[in-house]
């Protein structure tokens, strides 16, 4: 008799339980391996070859400032020139490769990422301070992004569709989506693998070649992703990686005339500047994925425990360093005090510390600038309203070696206070009492952002009103796993309206790959 293999448990951002002992032991073993390999030197990758630089920079863990992840070659404008030239030279042959073969290579990369789940997750947790569930979830997502985007391309027959011929059998018409050429991918620190893998894989499966510039705070995860691409057989010149500062390497990349399109994930201010400046002689695709000031609405008809749990998870998961973080809450006045009490209780139960330890749910935020930003926001809230819980910079014992702050709930502030308008990218959420759902929706929509939003209500009419009126690209209803966070490829499309995104098409959805293509109509007469 044969026994079936035990299925691997998939960890996602919505995972509420993580009691698989095999998973935990595998992660902890990977942490030991990863720590033993810290401090190595990493080079740029151009035209299929590793390339060093005259200077380098250190990347350090926010868990412990003395923990050096490695030294990384600091790219130059000359490296960008060479990477773009290599990508341009490789692009015609890559585009001519049958799309089915491109998908085979990229799906192989997805399998390699999954095979290396534990090691990649351990490296990411050390690199940016994610707890193990967040890190495992992101590496899983990176692989699933490739798989899902490949499936959407396959479902569309490589985006080659026959059209009508008005009854003339001698006329053959088709709509074909064709690649633009070379895409730049500028990825952020907070999802250092998923937000590099998603756009780069979509661009490549569409027949483009890519030049990737990762955030200087998280170059290690980009190196891991790159190795999976290389080992999967992505040809030389098709994928290139140049590391270095945004104001030099990143600027040279976005200004380069050899770049046909760009994907940027980051702040509203930087994204809008890029959006306005990128196109010169003609419009070029500029997929700008910016931030959010994401509201949760809590009705008097809500399950308040469910609401408090969902808000807590979305406000403070990974220290609020998600563009989808729940940073403002509008609750009906009659249940305001009860919700705040529950939210404070759940927040004060959060265990803070080294995120590599299983018991700790919340680790550090990324750097001193993030700590200063959090502390400034707390000070303003304390002066203008009430800090219900948290707000302190934690510096006792081992925590003094990293960037740790308390998750913070504030309130008693005017509706137009900065706490309800500016994205802090830190663990702070502001609560405001309202007299009606209409008032809550008006305040929720009064923002330059429109990324995610959530509601908690058991009243179906209220839920439908929310769905009809909310100005956000990704919305959730009664979600204990996260009021505004936790999208997954092929499950929830993830994209922003207004100042949160530039294309009106979301990532993680069936429309994403098409953004890396342009339509061409073929009419052929026999």
Buried (B, 14 or more C-beta within 10 A) or exposed (E): EEEEEEEEEEBBBBBEEBEEEEBEEBBBEBBEEBBEEBEEEBBBBBBBEEBEBEEBBEBBBBBBBEBBBBBBBBBBBEBBBBBBBBBBBBBEEBBEBEBEEBBBBBBBBBBBBBEBBBBBBBBBBBBBBBBBBBBBBBBBBBBBBBBBBBBBBBEBEBBEEEEEEEEEEEBBBEEBBBBBBBBBBBBBBBBBBBBBBBBBBBBBBBBBBBBBBBBBBBBBBBBBBBBBBBEBEBBBBBBBBBBBEBEBBBBBBBEBEBBBBBBBBBBBEBBBBBBEEBEEEEEBBBBBBBBBBBBBBBBBBBBBBBBBBBBBBBBBBBBBBBBBBBBBBBBBEEBBEBBBEBBBEBBEEBEBBBBBEBEBBBBBBBBEEBBEBBBEBBEBBEEBBEBBBBBEBBEEEEBEBBBBBBBBBBBBBEBEBBBBBBBBBBBBBBBBBBEEBEBBBBBBBEBBBBBBBBBBBEBEEBBEBBEEEBBBBBBBBBBBBBBBBBBBBBBBBBBBBBBBBBBEBBBBBBBBBBBBBBEEEEEEEE
